Amino acid sequence: MDQMGQLPLPGLMQLNIKKSFKLGIRSLLTTCSKEDFSEAFPSFTRAEQEGLHQLYIQVITSLHGNIEEEFESLCLETQVGTVLDTIEQLVEERNINPLFADKTNIGDVQQELSRVKEDEVQHLMGMLESAAEQNRLVRARIESLKKERQDLSTTVDAVDKLRSWSLNYGHISRQWAP
């Protein structure tokens, strides 16, 4: 809304879509002349034909109104007008902006895209190598811990044997003592 509390004026695209819709719907729902109606219903009396023709015109008029109202409702609900106005504004800004005046070369875009993808591949390869190195270090640490555990187990076994021998020696030396 603008400062006056009124709805902003619709843009050209919004006006064009509404105008096109109305023209399209009118061409689909055209009225039939009394003569054409009389030819379509020759067995009816003149009064019946006129009554049917009036009913037909009322139905067509009502259909026009209902379809246009439904179209307006859908446009408001889906904010078609706002979207079209935004698109129109962006197109206008793009046409005014001198940077957009240069047409983009497809080859340049392809080269830039290839460069970006190559950089991404290099980055991912670096991450993969880093992960592999970290994996190697973790495995080496695990092996080291396994070896330390085995060494500790061997040391515990040796200490247990020494205790056992010491106890046996003490027991034997008491038996031989005078």
VOBA-1610 file (N, C-alpha, C; in pm, whole numbers, padded with zeros to 5 digits, always signed):
BEGIN
Met+00083-00118+00000Met+00000+00000+00000Met+00087+00124+00000Asp+00038+00230-00064Asp+00115+00353-00063Asp+00076+00438+00057Gln+00129+00558+00065Gln+00111+00641+00183Gln-00034+00684+00201Met-00112+00689+00099Met-00251+00735+00108Met-00344+00623+00156Gly-00294+00502+00176Gly-00376+00392+00223Gly-00449+00322+00109Gln-00415+00353-00014Gln-00478+00292-00129Gln-00387+00182-00183Leu-00448+00092-00257Leu-00368-00013-00320Leu-00281+00049-00428Pro-00158-00002-00444Pro-00072+00053-00549Pro-00131+00021-00685Leu-00101+00105-00782Leu-00151+00082-00917Leu-00086-00044-00973Pro-00167-00126-01041Pro-00108-00248-01096Pro-00013-00215-01210Gly+00087-00301-01226Gly+00185-00283-01332Gly+00128-00327-01466Leu+00204-00301-01570Leu+00162-00333-01706Leu+00139-00483-01724Met+00227-00566-01667Met+00212-00711-01681Met+00083-00758-01617Gln+00052-00703-01501Gln-00069-00742-01429Gln-00193-00699-01510Leu-00189-00579-01562Leu-00302-00532-01645Leu-00317-00617-01770Asn-00205-00652-01833Asn-00209-00733-01955Asn-00267-00872-01930Ile-00229-00935-01817Ile-00281-01070-01792Ile-00430-01066-01766Lys-00477-00964-01695Lys-00621-00953-01668Lys-00697-00922-01797Lys-00643-00834-01879Lys-00707-00800-02007Lys-00712-00922-02098Ser-00602-00998-02104Ser-00598-01118-02188Ser-00699-01221-02140Phe-00709-01238-02008Phe-00805-01334-01954Phe-00947-01295-01993Lys-00979-01166-01975Lys-01115-01120-02006Lys-01146-01135-02155Leu-01050-01105-02240Leu-01072-01123-02384Leu-01091-01271-02418Gly-01012-01356-02356Gly-01023-01500-02381Gly-01156-01555-02335Ile-01200-01514-02217Ile-01325-01567-02164Ile-01444-01516-02245Arg-01435-01393-02292Arg-01545-01338-02373Arg-01555-01410-02508Ser-01440-01445-02563Ser-01445-01516-02692Ser-01499-01658-02674Leu-01479-01717-02556Leu-01531-01852-02531Leu-01681-01849-02500Leu-01724-01747-02429Leu-01865-01738-02389Leu-01934-01625-02464Thr-01950-01642-02593Thr-02017-01539-02674Thr-02166-01568-02679Thr-02242-01461-02690Thr-02387-01478-02699Thr-02425-01517-02841Cys-02538-01576-02849Cys-02591-01623-02977Cys-02705-01529-03017Ser-02711-01492-03145Ser-02817-01400-03190Ser-02953-01469-03182Lys-03060-01387-03181Lys-03195-01443-03175Lys-03223-01529-03298Glu-03171-01488-03411Glu-03192-01565-03533Glu-03126-01702-03524Asp-02998-01702-03477Asp-02928-01830-03462Asp-03000-01919-03360Phe-03051-01858-03257Phe-03123-01933-03154Phe-03252-01993-03211Ser-03322-01914-03292Ser-03446-01961-03355Ser-03417-02078-03449Glu-03305-02070-03522Glu-03267-02179-03612Glu-03228-02305-03534Ala-03170-02287-03414Ala-03129-02401-03333Ala-03249-02472-03271Phe-03360-02398-03247Phe-03479-02455-03184Phe-03603-02426-03271Pro-03610-02482-03391Pro-03721-02450-03482Pro-03856-02504-03434Ser-03858-02607-03355Ser-03986-02666-03312Ser-04049-02589-03197Phe-03978-02493-03137Phe-04031-02413-03027Phe-04109-02295-03084Thr-04204-02246-03007Thr-04279-02127-03049Thr-04190-02005-03036Arg-04233-01897-03096Arg-04156-01772-03093Arg-04135-01726-02948Ala-04238-01736-02866Ala-04231-01693-02726Ala-04133-01782-02648Glu-04138-01914-02676Glu-04046-02006-02609Glu-03901-01978-02650Gln-03882-01953-02780Gln-03747-01921-02829Gln-03694-01794-02762Glu-03778-01689-02751Glu-03734-01564-02688Glu-03706-01586-02539Gly-03790-01665-02473Gly-03768-01697-02330Gly-03637-01772-02310Leu-03613-01872-02397Leu-03487-01948-02389Leu-03366-01858-02419His-03382-01770-02517His-03273-01680-02553His-03241-01587-02436Gln-03345-01534-02370Gln-03323-01446-02254Gln-03254-01524-02141Leu-03298-01649-02117Leu-03237-01734-02016Leu-03091-01762-02051Tyr-03066-01789-02178Tyr-02929-01813-02226Tyr-02841-01692-02200Ile-02890-01573-02233Ile-02812-01450-02211Ile-02785-01430-02062Gln-02882-01458-01977Gln-02862-01446-01832Gln-02755-01544-01783Val-02760-01667-01833Val-02661-01769-01793Val-02521-01727-01838Ile-02508-01683-01962Ile-02378-01641-02015Ile-02325-01521-01934Thr-02413-01424-01906Thr-02372-01306-01828Thr-02328-01347-01689Ser-02404-01436-01627Ser-02370-01485-01493Ser-02237-01561-01496Leu-02218-01645-01598Leu-02092-01719-01612Leu-01973-01624-01626His-01990-01520-01710His-01883-01421-01726His-01846-01363-01590Gly-01947-01318-01517Gly-01923-01257-01386Gly-01857-01353-01289Asn-01910-01476-01280Asn-01856-01575-01187Asn-01712-01613-01221Ile-01685-01633-01348Ile-01550-01672-01390Ile-01452-01558-01364Glu-01492-01434-01393Glu-01405-01320-01368Glu-01380-01301-01219Glu-01484-01319-01138Glu-01468-01309-00992Glu-01373-01416-00941Glu-01390-01539-00990Glu-01303-01650-00948Glu-01158-01624-00989Phe-01140-01570-01110Phe-01006-01537-01157Phe-00944-01430-01066Glu-01019-01326-01034Glu-00970-01220-00945Glu-00935-01278-00809Ser-01022-01365-00758Ser-00999-01427-00627Ser-00870-01510-00627Leu-00851-01588-00733Leu-00729-01669-00744Leu-00605-01581-00756Cys-00618-01472-00831Cys-00504-01380-00846Cys-00466-01319-00711Leu-00567-01282-00632Leu-00540-01225-00500Leu-00482-01331-00407Glu-00541-01449-00409Glu-00498-01558-00321Glu-00354-01598-00348Thr-00318-01608-00474Thr-00182-01652-00510Thr-00086-01535-00530Gln-00135-01414-00511Gln-00055-01292-00521Gln+00011-01278-00658Val-00062-01314-00760Val-00011-01305-00897Val+00028-01162-00930Gly-00056-01068-00890Gly-00028-00927-00920Gly+00103-00881-00860Thr+00126-00916-00734Thr+00250-00877-00666Thr+00371-00939-00735Val+00358-01067-00770Val+00469-01137-00836Val+00497-01073-00972Leu+00392-01046-01049Leu+00413-00985-01181Leu+00473-00845-01168Asp+00427-00768-01068Asp+00483-00635-01047Asp+00632-00644-01009Thr+00667-00743-00926Thr+00807-00762-00888Thr+00891-00800-01009Ile+00838-00890-01090Ile+00910-00930-01213Ile+00930-00809-01304Glu+00823-00733-01319Glu+00831-00615-01404Glu+00936-00517-01351Gln+00941-00500-01220Gln+01040-00410-01159Gln+01181-00463-01182Leu+01200-00594-01164Leu+01333-00652-01185Leu+01378-00639-01330Val+01286-00660-01422Val+01319-00646-01564Val+01357-00502-01593Glu+01281-00410-01536Glu+01310-00268-01556Glu+01449-00233-01501Glu+01478-00279-01378Glu+01609-00251-01318Glu+01721-00312-01401Arg+01696-00431-01451Arg+01798-00499-01531Arg+01824-00422-01659Asn+01719-00371-01721Asn+01735-00295-01845Asn+01805-00163-01821Ile+01788-00106-01703Ile+01852+00022-01669Ile+01997+00002-01630Asn+02026-00108-01562Asn+02160-00135-01509Asn+02256-00163-01625Pro+02363-00084-01638Pro+02456-00105-01750Pro+02531-00238-01741Leu+02543-00295-01621Leu+02612-00423-01609Leu+02534-00535-01676Phe+02401-00522-01680Phe+02320-00625-01743Phe+02310-00604-01893Ala+02354-00491-01942Ala+02344-00463-02085Ala+02430-00560-02166Asp+02545-00599-02110Asp+02631-00694-02180Asp+02567-00831-02177Lys+02559-00892-02290Lys+02502-01025-02298Lys+02609-01125-02251Thr+02567-01219-02171Thr+02658-01318-02119Thr+02690-01421-02226Asn+02817-01448-02243Asn+02861-01545-02341Asn+02847-01684-02279Ile+02784-01774-02351Ile+02762-01910-02303Ile+02895-01979-02275Gly+02993-01953-02359Gly+03126-02013-02339Gly+03188-01967-02208Asp+03172-01837-02177Asp+03225-01784-02050Asp+03155-01850-01932Val+03026-01865-01943Val+02950-01928-01835Val+02996-02072-01818Gln+03016-02141-01929Gln+03059-02280-01924Gln+03198-02290-01861Gln+03289-02201-01898Gln+03423-02203-01839Gln+03418-02174-01690Glu+03338-02076-01651Glu+03328-02041-01509Glu+03268-02157-01431Leu+03166-02219-01486Leu+03104-02333-01421Leu+03205-02448-01409Ser+03281-02472-01513Ser+03382-02577-01509Ser+03488-02546-01404Arg+03530-02420-01396Arg+03631-02381-01297Arg+03577-02402-01155Val+03452-02362-01134Val+03392-02377-01001Val+03383-02525-00964Lys+03340-02607-01059Lys+03329-02751-01033Lys+03467-02813-01008Glu+03567-02769-01082Glu+03703-02821-01062Glu+03753-02782-00923Asp+03729-02658-00884Asp+03767-02614-00749Asp+03697-02698-00643Glu+03571-02727-00667Glu+03495-02808-00572Glu+03553-02949-00564Val+03588-03006-00679Val+03649-03139-00680Val+03782-03137-00604Gln+03864-03034-00628Gln+03992-03023-00558Gln+03970-03013-00407His+03872-02934-00367His+03841-02919-00225His+03799-03054-00165Leu+03713-03127-00237Leu+03667-03256-00189Leu+03781-03357-00184Met+03872-03351-00283Met+03988-03441-00280Met+04075-03411-00158Gly+04095-03282-00129Gly+04171-03243-00010Gly+04107-03295+00117Met+03975-03284+00123Met+03904-03335+00241Met+03919-03486+00252Leu+03916-03555+00137Leu+03930-03700+00136Leu+04071-03740+00182Glu+04172-03670+00132Glu+04309-03699+00174Glu+04326-03673+00322Ser+04268-03566+00372Ser+04276-03534+00514Ser+04210-03642+00598Ala+04094-03688+00551Ala+04022-03793+00623Ala+04103-03924+00620Ala+04166-03954+00508Ala+04249-04075+00497Ala+04368-04066+00592Glu+04432-03949+00599Glu+04545-03930+00690Glu+04501-03945+00835Gln+04387-03885+00867Gln+04335-03896+01003Gln+04303-04042+01035Asn+04247-04113+00939Asn+04216-04255+00956Asn+04344-04335+00981Arg+04450-04303+00905Arg+04577-04372+00923Arg+04633-04346+01064Leu+04625-04221+01110Leu+04674-04187+01244Leu+04594-04259+01353Val+04463-04268+01336Val+04380-04338+01434Val+04416-04486+01437Arg+04437-04546+01321Arg+04475-04688+01317Arg+04611-04710+01383Ala+04704-04620+01356Ala+04836-04632+01418Ala+04825-04621+01571Arg+04742-04530+01617Arg+04723-04513+01762Arg+04660-04638+01822Ile+04563-04697+01751Ile+04499-04820+01799Ile+04601-04932+01809Glu+04685-04946+01706Glu+04788-05049+01708Glu+04885-05025+01824Ser+04921-04899+01845Ser+05011-04865+01955Ser+04948-04903+02090Leu+04820-04871+02106Leu+04752-04906+02231Leu+04742-05057+02248Lys+04719-05130+02138Lys+04715-05276+02146Lys+04850-05331+02192Lys+04958-05275+02135Lys+05092-05321+02171Lys+05122-05288+02317Glu+05084-05168+02360Glu+05105-05131+02500Glu+05027-05225+02592Arg+04907-05260+02553Arg+04827-05351+02634Arg+04893-05489+02641Gln+04948-05535+02526Gln+05018-05664+02525Gln+05142-05657+02613Asp+05217-05544+02601Asp+05337-05526+02683Asp+05299-05523+02831Leu+05192-05452+02862Leu+05145-05443+03000Leu+05102-05580+03049Ser+05036-05657+02962Ser+04992-05791+02997Ser+05114-05880+03026Thr+05217-05867+02942Thr+05340-05943+02963Thr+05406-05902+03095Thr+05406-05773+03122Thr+05465-05722+03248Thr+05386-05775+03367Val+05254-05773+03358Val+05170-05823+03467Val+05198-05972+03487Asp+05213-06046+03379Asp+05244-06189+03391Asp+05379-06209+03460Ala+05478-06127+03422Ala+05611-06139+03481Ala+05606-06106+03630Val+05532-06001+03666Val+05519-05964+03808Val+05449-06075+03885Asp+05345-06132+03827Asp+05274-06242+03892Asp+05366-06361+03913Lys+05452-06391+03813Lys+05546-06502+03827Lys+05647-06472+03937Leu+05696-06346+03939Leu+05792-06309+04044Leu+05727-06322+04182Arg+05605-06279+04197Arg+05536-06293+04325Arg+05522-06440+04362Ser+05482-06517+04262Ser+05465-06659+04287Ser+05597-06722+04330Trp+05706-06688+04262Trp+05836-06743+04298Trp+05879-06693+04436Ser+05851-06566+04460Ser+05888-06509+04589Ser+05813-06579+04701Leu+05685-06602+04682Leu+05607-06672+04784Leu+05655-06816+04798Asn+05682-06878+04686Asn+05733-07017+04691Asn+05870-07020+04756Tyr+05955-06924+04728Tyr+06088-06919+04788Tyr+06076-06898+04938Gly+05987-06808+04979Gly+05966-06784+05121Gly+05913-06906+05190His+05828-06979+05127His+05770-07099+05183His+05875-07209+05191Ile+05957-07219+05087Ile+06063-07320+05084Ile+06170-07284+05186Ser+06206-07158+05195Ser+06312-07119+05287Ser+06269-07138+05431Arg+06140-07131+05460Arg+06094-07155+05597Arg+06101-07304+05629Gln+06083-07385+05531Gln+06089-07529+05555Gln+06234-07569+05581Trp+06331-07510+05525Trp+06471-07546+05539Trp+06538-07468+05652Ala+06472-07376+05707Ala+06536-07293+05810Ala+06552-07375+05938Pro+06668-07356+06015Pro+06695-07433+06136Pro+06617-07386+06254
//
